[in-house]
Amino acid sequence: MRATLRPDSVMTIDELSSYLKVPKSTLYKLAQEGKVPGQKVGRHWRFHRVVIDDWLRHGDARGSRRGRKTR
């Protein structure tokens, strides 16, 4: 059985900014650092709503560098 994607299942940076109530500039920085789960499509960032919801619940950007570097 194939899953049906809803039209709102993928968000732009503008939509994510409104959804999270976080400035776009902050989201660009977090996305580039791998701290928020997203994917670049050409020059544009896209974010799956279910992945963002999971990230909010568990605080884990899949595929990102985990933890901080130790000195």
C-alpha positions in Angstrom: 0.0 0.0 0.0 1.4 3.4 -0.9 1.2 6.3 1.5 -0.6 9.4 0.3 1.2 12.7 0.9 -0.8 15.6 1.9 -0.1 18.9 0.1 1.1 20.4 3.4 3.4 17.5 4.3 6.4 19.5 2.9 7.1 23.0 4.1 9.2 25.9 2.8 11.4 27.9 5.1 8.6 30.5 5.3 6.0 27.9 6.3 8.4 26.4 8.9 9.1 29.8 10.3 5.4 30.4 10.9 4.9 26.9 12.2 7.7 27.1 14.7 7.4 30.8 15.4 11.1 31.2 14.8 12.8 33.8 12.5 13.8 32.6 9.0 17.4 33.7 9.6 17.6 31.4 12.6 16.2 28.5 10.6 18.6 29.0 7.8 21.5 28.9 10.2 20.2 25.8 12.0 19.4 24.0 8.8 22.9 24.7 7.4 24.5 23.5 10.6 22.4 20.3 10.5 20.6 21.2 13.7 17.1 21.1 12.2 16.2 18.3 9.8 15.7 19.6 6.3 16.9 19.1 2.7 18.1 21.5 0.1 16.4 21.2 -3.3 18.5 23.4 -5.5 18.9 26.6 -3.6 15.7 26.1 -1.6 15.2 24.4 1.8 12.4 21.9 2.3 11.2 20.4 5.5 8.9 17.3 6.1 6.3 18.2 8.6 6.3 14.7 10.2 10.1 14.8 10.6 9.9 18.3 12.1 7.2 17.1 14.6 9.4 14.1 15.5 12.4 16.4 15.9 10.4 18.6 18.2 9.3 15.6 20.3 12.8 14.0 20.5 15.2 16.8 19.8 17.2 14.9 17.2 18.0 16.1 13.7 18.6 12.9 11.9 21.8 12.7 10.1 23.2 15.7 12.0 26.4 15.8 14.0 25.4 14.8 17.5 26.8 16.4 20.6 29.5 19.0 20.9 33.2 18.7 20.3 35.2 18.2 23.4 38.4 20.2 24.0 
